[in-house]
Structures are given as structure tokens and as C-alpha cells.
Amino acid sequence: MIKKILFVDDETFLLKAIKRLFRNDPYELYFAKNGKEALEIIGQNPDIGVVVTDLRMPMMDGSDLLQILEAKKPNIIKIVSTGHYDVNQIKVIMSTCKIYRYLKKPWDADNDFVPTVKAAVKEYYGE
């Protein structure tokens, strides 16, 4: 089974860095610059199991994306990776959208981000 992860962030340099972090892993990676693009990618690849999203993005932000995913694909594992620190908004999103984990930017790639994403993949796909 191909393990698929979608990363959603409007910062292109960050998406490129994430691509490098997982270059040696057996995952199929997808990248979107906003929630609208993310939904299009999921529509074409309905077996994506993990979505890692920022909150503040143009066109469609991460909050809207997470709410749509929770309604349409509640089994997808959702991780928030953001520099946005509105504690009340984070609490609402975590409770209403069943967020697997919230990662504050800047995160530690080796000790926080990568292990969290790999644990989410393992939980969704098994192994």
C-alpha cells in the first residue's frame, strides 16, 4: 500500500524543505499552497491518509480546510503546523476537527515534525 501525505502551506520554501525531509522515506508526497488546492488534490487522490496544514493561507485557510475534511473525510489524520497562536481558535479547531497534533512553527524537524508525521502515517496505514 502506498502511504500518501499532503502538506498544505503557502510558504513555498517550507514545502521544499519538507520535501527534502521526507526524500528518503517510502511515502507519496503531495503539496498545496492553500486549502482550495488541497481539496483538489484530495479529490484526485482520495486515499491520502495524512494532511499537514498551516492555518493562515490565501484563498482558503487551514481552518476551513480542516472543517471540510472533518465533514467529508473524517478518517484522514489531520495535523496543524502553524505560527498562528490564537489559543481559542486552536482549541476550537482541535475539538471540532479531531486534530491529531498541533505543531508550533518554527518546529524542530528531527525531534518534533518528522516523528509526528511518521507516527500519523503509521496510525493511519498501520505497520
C-alpha positions as CSV (number, residue, x, y, z in Angstrom):
1,M,0.0,0.0,0.0
2,I,1.3,3.4,-1.0
3,K,1.4,5.8,2.0
4,K,0.3,9.3,0.9
5,I,0.8,12.6,2.8
6,L,-0.5,16.0,1.8
7,F,1.3,19.1,3.0
8,V,-0.5,22.4,2.8
9,D,1.3,25.7,3.3
10,D,1.5,29.0,1.4
11,E,5.3,29.3,2.1
12,T,7.0,27.6,-0.9
13,F,10.4,27.4,0.8
14,L,8.8,25.5,3.6
15,L,7.2,23.0,1.3
16,K,10.6,22.5,-0.4
17,A,12.2,21.9,3.0
18,I,9.5,19.3,3.9
19,K,10.1,17.6,0.6
20,R,13.8,17.2,1.5
21,L,12.9,15.9,5.0
22,F,11.0,13.0,3.6
23,R,13.0,12.4,0.4
24,N,14.3,9.0,1.6
25,D,11.0,7.8,3.0
26,P,8.6,5.4,1.2
27,Y,5.8,8.0,1.0
28,E,4.0,9.6,-1.9
29,L,4.1,13.3,-1.1
30,Y,1.6,16.0,-2.3
31,F,1.9,19.7,-1.8
32,A,-0.7,22.5,-1.9
33,K,-0.4,26.3,-1.4
34,N,-3.9,26.7,0.1
35,G,-7.0,24.8,1.2
36,K,-8.6,25.0,-2.3
37,E,-5.6,23.3,-3.9
38,A,-5.6,20.8,-1.1
39,L,-9.2,19.8,-1.8
40,E,-8.5,19.4,-5.5
41,I,-5.5,17.1,-4.7
42,I,-7.6,15.0,-2.3
43,G,-10.4,14.8,-4.9
44,Q,-7.9,13.3,-7.4
45,N,-6.2,11.1,-4.7
46,P,-8.9,10.0,-2.2
47,D,-6.6,7.6,-0.5
48,I,-4.4,10.3,1.1
49,G,-4.2,9.4,4.7
50,V,-2.5,12.3,6.4
51,V,-2.9,16.0,5.9
52,V,-0.5,18.5,7.5
53,T,-1.8,22.1,7.1
54,D,-0.9,25.6,8.0
55,L,-3.8,27.8,9.2
56,R,-3.2,31.2,7.6
57,M,-3.3,30.9,3.8
58,P,-4.8,32.8,0.9
59,M,-8.0,31.6,-1.0
60,M,-9.0,29.0,1.7
61,D,-7.3,28.9,5.1
62,G,-6.5,25.8,7.1
63,S,-9.5,26.2,9.4
64,D,-11.9,25.9,6.5
65,L,-10.0,23.0,5.0
66,L,-10.0,21.1,8.3
67,Q,-13.7,21.6,8.7
68,I,-14.4,20.3,5.2
69,L,-12.1,17.4,5.7
70,E,-13.8,16.5,9.0
71,A,-17.2,16.6,7.4
72,K,-16.2,14.7,4.2
73,K,-13.3,12.5,5.1
74,P,-13.2,12.2,9.0
75,N,-10.8,9.3,8.9
76,I,-7.9,11.4,7.4
77,I,-5.4,12.2,10.1
78,K,-5.1,16.0,10.4
79,I,-2.0,17.8,11.8
80,V,-1.9,21.6,12.2
81,S,1.5,23.2,11.6
82,T,1.3,26.9,12.2
83,G,2.9,30.0,13.6
84,H,-0.6,31.3,14.4
85,Y,-1.0,31.3,18.1
86,D,-4.7,32.2,18.7
87,V,-5.2,29.7,21.6
88,N,-9.0,29.9,21.4
89,Q,-9.1,29.2,17.7
90,I,-6.6,26.3,18.1
91,K,-8.8,24.8,20.9
92,V,-12.0,25.1,18.7
93,I,-10.2,23.5,15.7
94,M,-8.7,20.7,17.8
95,S,-12.1,19.8,19.3
96,T,-14.3,20.2,16.3
97,C,-12.0,18.8,13.6
98,K,-10.3,16.0,15.7
99,I,-6.8,17.2,15.1
100,Y,-4.1,14.5,15.7
101,R,-1.4,17.1,16.7
102,Y,-0.7,20.8,16.8
103,L,2.8,21.8,15.9
104,K,4.0,25.4,16.5
105,K,6.3,26.9,13.9
106,P,9.2,27.0,13.9
107,W,9.3,23.4,14.8
108,D,12.2,21.1,15.3
109,A,12.3,18.9,12.2
110,D,14.2,15.9,13.7
111,N,12.6,15.8,17.1
112,D,9.1,17.0,16.5
113,F,7.8,17.5,12.9
114,V,9.2,14.3,11.2
115,P,8.4,11.9,14.1
116,T,4.9,13.3,14.4
117,V,4.2,12.9,10.7
118,K,5.6,9.4,10.7
119,A,3.6,8.4,13.7
120,A,0.4,9.7,12.0
121,V,1.2,7.7,8.9
122,K,1.8,4.6,11.0
123,E,-1.5,5.2,12.8
124,Y,-3.5,5.6,9.5
125,Y,-1.9,2.9,7.4
126,G,-0.8,0.5,10.1
127,E,2.5,-1.3,10.4
